[in-house]
Amino acid sequence: MTKGMAERSGAIRWAWGTVRHVRGERPGVQELSVRVDGEANEAAAVAYPALVGRCAPGDRVLLNVTAVRLGLGSGGVHFVAAVVGKTGVPAGEDAPGLPEAMGETGRASAQSLGPPSVGHIVKLRYTPWQMALPHWEEAGHPLRPRLDEAERKARPLAGVPVLLAELHSMVPVLALALRRAAPGLRVAYVMSEGGALPLAFSRHVAALRARGDLAGTVTVGHAFGGDVEAVSPHSGLLAARYALGADVAIVAMGPGIVGTNSRYGTTATELGDWVNRVAALGGVPVLVPRIQGADPRPRHVGLSHHAATALALALAPAQVPVPAFAGPFGERVREQVCAATAGTPHVVVTDGLPSADDVATVLEGYPLPVTTMGRGPRDDLPFFQTLVHAAQAVVRRWFPEAR
């Protein structure tokens, strides 16, 4: 990579590299080890075959290295932007633009970047990776009659509980806890576009689908890769119910929440909007609060300030399940929740406190570690207790016969 290319790249930081190993694969994603030109050690990289084709050892690749250079967390790997061939571009050669860099090899492979598109709605619009995917709202889609059925109803969600979660790390615990409390429940995951856009980036979703703990997935807006693609949040919610037959849905962004230590400068504000959307369709919004006990940042100790903001932005009433924590920490949480819900229509549900053993039982047998900001249940138990409590509260109220 030459200085000239770096200067012209603007906000994106590029580098050439070579694929050394394919470390692992799951539907929609390849995990690679790459050697970046000019660096001694191999680095982790991710490729999405639907966007760039499949990678193999020896391939020369153009890498977006922005996240690693910035030291980001969940997005802190390189991403393959293009496969330029096994011979590729000599190390250090300037590349004024991707078409020139790809050459004939790249143009030839452009015909086979992914499966044939049968849809007409484009995601990642007006970017080099825009792609047409079939959306269930389109005329002729096999699921369109189910959407028509839903839209004929005044309140199409008809009391379906929808768990609204701030962090992607909440999704596996909520899904596992729901299924532990009621094994027969059909649980669907609706992924918003507030975090990662490719659903395949989530190892947790792949694991939950493989185990049967998720009946299906919906990707909304520019998020892509779900079992069902939906144009809008509202039709995404209907897809969970009518396309996937969900008894209960979980809504959360993909990995990569953004926060700025300001009230509104966070992607978590979307939760307030989701409350309103669920209520407008006749569902029951259950806003799962983010409660932590070990975060070094005071604004995230007890009830996170992001959760408090979401509660203030929600105009419709939401159920807010809060465990009955004891001692000074419990008092702090109660005061925070009281302040956050004062003058709002929200209903706070406090009816128990899952133990550390309860949390361990929920996670037993799950093949991946579940952490929040790098902390597991032993490090920040209140976070996990809150999630288990929320799932159990939903089952007790809406599915008592399924326990």
Secondary structure as UniProt FT lines:
FT   HELIX           3..8
FT   TURN            9..11
FT   STRAND          14..26
FT   TURN            27..28
FT   STRAND          29..36
FT   TURN            37..38
FT   STRAND          42..47
FT   HELIX           49..52
FT   TURN            57..58
FT   STRAND          60..64
FT   HELIX           66..70
FT   TURN            74..75
FT   STRAND          78..85
FT   TURN            91..92
FT   HELIX           98..109
FT   HELIX           110..112
FT   STRAND          121..123
FT   TURN            125..126
FT   TURN            128..129
FT   STRAND          131..133
FT   TURN            136..137
FT   TURN            139..140
FT   TURN            142..143
FT   HELIX           144..151
FT   TURN            156..159
FT   STRAND          161..164
FT   TURN            168..169
FT   HELIX           170..181
FT   TURN            183..184
FT   STRAND          187..192
FT   HELIX           199..201
FT   HELIX           203..211
FT   STRAND          216..220
FT   TURN            221..222
FT   STRAND          228..230
FT   HELIX           233..238
FT   HELIX           239..243
FT   STRAND          248..253
FT   HELIX           267..269
FT   HELIX           270..280
FT   TURN            281..282
FT   STRAND          284..287
FT   STRAND          291..292
FT   HELIX           298..300
FT   STRAND          302..303
FT   HELIX           305..313
FT   STRAND          319..321
FT   HELIX           327..341
FT   TURN            342..343
FT   STRAND          347..349
FT   HELIX           356..363
FT   TURN            364..365
FT   TURN            373..374
FT   TURN            377..379
FT   HELIX           381..398
FT   HELIX           400..402
//
